[in-house]
């Protein structure tokens, strides 16, 4: 098989494997776009799931859908060490530019851009020197007295309101997409919930679509008790066997090639139905196959290469971020779960390590902040990465 036209290489094909089996989510968002554009109330959306299930790819597809409906759309990735103002300003600037090309009143667009600039400039510290002050690249004077109080909750409500009204002028809406939403700082989470609450009360055409780890609902509810009424949570999980097979077969068939049923069996067993793993194993199998169709022997020959690539780029890159104490905690979790994708009791981890639970809290909390584990339920902890326990048990002790 020709490796140059490998349909599983990043960026290859018309639709990546991660989107197979996501028709329900795409159809639901289509309904959201139509409802909001018609002035009907609709909750914002949050996608939750483990690493490797295709949340980021799906988020990108939802953004493309919004753009096709002529919405303004902006996308950001939250980071635990960064405040929301600056990336949010850039995302909404992009969304406003999308709307501006169809708006008949340039002055109205400039008024909203002025409010956006005022909001953005509050990201600068009051004592920052002139050379260190960030400029958002918005070519209008900043407004005064609107979205510039310095209180992110007040400012975000005012900004969202003005941007949504601009979208209403042209009969569409605005979609703000936030990846890794669990990494937002507490004040920013609170402000986002307050702004979504205000939008839901007024029916303004602005929708927030977030994506994050399974514990995102708990993060949002801890910030605002009413958050469960603001968001529609959708769990993104591994693919069913039927969808996993389709994720492999469709790209291969587009190349006028084939794959044996036994090879599909082997790919599903190796990947567990997780889209990221499906793509890794299928890519390696395609490269290893000398002829058409791809056989089970091709999958078996290619598996070590795929596993090595995952060990370095998917598992290893995350493991290297952990300190020795954190690695000890991770390995204890892997031992207790015997490498299965299950949660471990925090008290069981302490017993296994012969330590007091309180002494392990710093390591556990740090691992949660790094996005390597999450609290599956009270008193339990789980890996955010599928097959991570198996990876840890298969490697030599550091």
DAJOLIN-V182942 format. One record per backbone hydrogen bond with DSSP energy under -1.0 kcal/mol. CO is the residue of the C=O (numbers start at 1). NH is the residue of the N-H. E is the energy in kcal/mol with one decimal. If there is no record, write none. Layout:
co=<CO | CO>
nh=<NH | NH>
e=<E | E>
This chain:
co=<3 | 6 | 9 | 16 | 17 | 19 | 22 | 23 | 24 | 25 | 26 | 27 | 28 | 29 | 30 | 31 | 32 | 33 | 34 | 35 | 36 | 44 | 45 | 46 | 47 | 48 | 50 | 52 | 54 | 55 | 56 | 57 | 58 | 59 | 60 | 61 | 62 | 63 | 64 | 65 | 66 | 67 | 72 | 74 | 76 | 79 | 84 | 85 | 86 | 87 | 88 | 89 | 90 | 91 | 92 | 93 | 94 | 95 | 96 | 97 | 99 | 105 | 106 | 107 | 108 | 109 | 110 | 111 | 112 | 113 | 114 | 114 | 115 | 116 | 117 | 120 | 121 | 125 | 129 | 130 | 138 | 151 | 152 | 153 | 154 | 155 | 156 | 157 | 158 | 159 | 160 | 161 | 162 | 163 | 164 | 165 | 167 | 168 | 173 | 174 | 175 | 176 | 177 | 178 | 179 | 180 | 181 | 185 | 186 | 187 | 188 | 189 | 190 | 191 | 192 | 193 | 194 | 195 | 196 | 197 | 198 | 199 | 199 | 204 | 205 | 207 | 208 | 209 | 210 | 211 | 212 | 213 | 215 | 216 | 217 | 218 | 220 | 224 | 226 | 227 | 227 | 230 | 232 | 234 | 240 | 241 | 242 | 243 | 244 | 245 | 246 | 248 | 249 | 250 | 252 | 252 | 253 | 258 | 260 | 261 | 262 | 263 | 264 | 265 | 266 | 267 | 268 | 271 | 273 | 274 | 275 | 276 | 277 | 278 | 279 | 280 | 281 | 282 | 283 | 284 | 285 | 294 | 295 | 296 | 297 | 298 | 299 | 302 | 303 | 304 | 305 | 306 | 307 | 308 | 309 | 310 | 310 | 311 | 315 | 316 | 318 | 319 | 323 | 324 | 325 | 326 | 327 | 328 | 329 | 330 | 331 | 332 | 333 | 334 | 337 | 340 | 344 | 345 | 346 | 347 | 348 | 349 | 350 | 356 | 357 | 360 | 361 | 362 | 363 | 364 | 365 | 366 | 367 | 368 | 372 | 374 | 374 | 377 | 379 | 381 | 382 | 384 | 385 | 387 | 388 | 389 | 390>
nh=<6 | 9 | 12 | 19 | 20 | 22 | 26 | 27 | 28 | 29 | 30 | 31 | 32 | 33 | 34 | 35 | 36 | 37 | 38 | 40 | 39 | 232 | 210 | 234 | 212 | 236 | 53 | 276 | 58 | 59 | 60 | 61 | 62 | 63 | 64 | 65 | 66 | 67 | 68 | 69 | 71 | 70 | 175 | 177 | 179 | 82 | 88 | 89 | 90 | 91 | 92 | 93 | 94 | 95 | 96 | 97 | 98 | 99 | 100 | 101 | 102 | 109 | 110 | 111 | 112 | 113 | 114 | 115 | 116 | 117 | 118 | 143 | 119 | 120 | 121 | 123 | 124 | 128 | 132 | 133 | 140 | 155 | 156 | 157 | 158 | 159 | 160 | 161 | 162 | 163 | 164 | 165 | 166 | 167 | 168 | 169 | 172 | 171 | 72 | 207 | 74 | 209 | 76 | 211 | 78 | 183 | 184 | 189 | 190 | 191 | 192 | 193 | 194 | 195 | 196 | 197 | 198 | 199 | 200 | 201 | 202 | 203 | 204 | 206 | 174 | 176 | 45 | 178 | 47 | 181 | 49 | 216 | 219 | 220 | 221 | 222 | 224 | 227 | 229 | 230 | 231 | 44 | 46 | 48 | 244 | 245 | 246 | 247 | 248 | 249 | 250 | 252 | 253 | 254 | 255 | 257 | 256 | 294 | 264 | 265 | 266 | 267 | 268 | 269 | 270 | 271 | 272 | 274 | 239 | 278 | 279 | 280 | 281 | 282 | 283 | 284 | 285 | 286 | 287 | 288 | 289 | 260 | 299 | 300 | 301 | 302 | 303 | 306 | 307 | 308 | 309 | 310 | 311 | 312 | 313 | 314 | 315 | 316 | 319 | 320 | 321 | 322 | 327 | 328 | 329 | 330 | 331 | 332 | 333 | 334 | 335 | 336 | 337 | 339 | 340 | 342 | 381 | 349 | 350 | 351 | 352 | 353 | 355 | 359 | 360 | 364 | 365 | 366 | 367 | 368 | 369 | 370 | 372 | 371 | 384 | 376 | 382 | 380 | 346 | 344 | 374 | 51 | 388 | 391 | 392 | 393 | 394>
e=<-1.3 | -1.4 | -2.6 | -1.9 | -1.7 | -1.8 | -2.2 | -2.7 | -2.2 | -2.0 | -1.8 | -1.6 | -1.8 | -2.6 | -1.8 | -2.7 | -2.7 | -2.0 | -1.1 | -2.4 | -2.0 | -2.6 | -2.9 | -2.6 | -2.4 | -3.7 | -1.0 | -2.2 | -2.3 | -2.7 | -2.1 | -1.9 | -2.3 | -1.9 | -2.0 | -2.1 | -2.1 | -2.3 | -2.3 | -1.3 | -2.6 | -2.0 | -2.6 | -2.8 | -2.9 | -1.8 | -2.4 | -2.4 | -1.8 | -2.1 | -2.6 | -2.0 | -1.8 | -1.9 | -2.7 | -2.0 | -1.8 | -1.6 | -2.6 | -1.1 | -1.7 | -1.6 | -2.5 | -2.0 | -1.6 | -2.4 | -2.2 | -1.6 | -2.5 | -2.5 | -2.0 | -2.1 | -2.3 | -2.6 | -2.6 | -2.1 | -1.8 | -1.7 | -1.3 | -1.1 | -1.6 | -2.8 | -2.3 | -1.5 | -2.0 | -2.5 | -2.9 | -2.0 | -2.0 | -2.5 | -2.6 | -2.0 | -1.7 | -1.9 | -2.3 | -1.4 | -2.2 | -1.3 | -2.3 | -2.8 | -2.1 | -2.9 | -2.6 | -2.2 | -2.7 | -2.2 | -1.5 | -2.3 | -2.3 | -2.1 | -2.5 | -2.4 | -2.3 | -2.5 | -2.4 | -2.2 | -2.2 | -2.3 | -2.2 | -1.7 | -1.8 | -1.9 | -1.1 | -2.1 | -2.0 | -2.7 | -2.1 | -2.5 | -3.3 | -2.4 | -1.4 | -2.1 | -1.7 | -2.5 | -2.4 | -1.8 | -2.3 | -1.9 | -1.7 | -1.2 | -1.4 | -1.7 | -2.2 | -2.5 | -2.9 | -2.5 | -1.9 | -2.2 | -1.2 | -3.2 | -2.4 | -1.3 | -3.1 | -1.7 | -1.0 | -1.8 | -1.9 | -2.3 | -1.6 | -2.1 | -2.0 | -2.4 | -2.3 | -2.3 | -2.1 | -2.4 | -2.3 | -1.5 | -3.2 | -2.6 | -2.4 | -1.7 | -2.8 | -2.6 | -2.2 | -1.9 | -2.4 | -2.4 | -2.1 | -1.8 | -1.5 | -2.8 | -1.7 | -2.3 | -2.6 | -2.1 | -1.6 | -2.1 | -2.9 | -2.2 | -2.3 | -2.4 | -2.4 | -1.7 | -2.8 | -1.8 | -3.0 | -1.7 | -2.6 | -2.5 | -1.2 | -1.7 | -2.7 | -1.9 | -1.5 | -2.5 | -2.7 | -1.9 | -2.0 | -2.2 | -2.5 | -2.4 | -2.0 | -1.9 | -1.8 | -2.2 | -2.8 | -2.0 | -1.7 | -2.2 | -2.7 | -2.1 | -2.6 | -1.0 | -1.0 | -2.4 | -3.0 | -2.2 | -2.3 | -2.0 | -2.1 | -1.9 | -2.5 | -1.1 | -2.1 | -1.1 | -2.3 | -2.5 | -2.4 | -3.2 | -2.3 | -3.0 | -1.5 | -2.1 | -2.4 | -2.2 | -1.4>
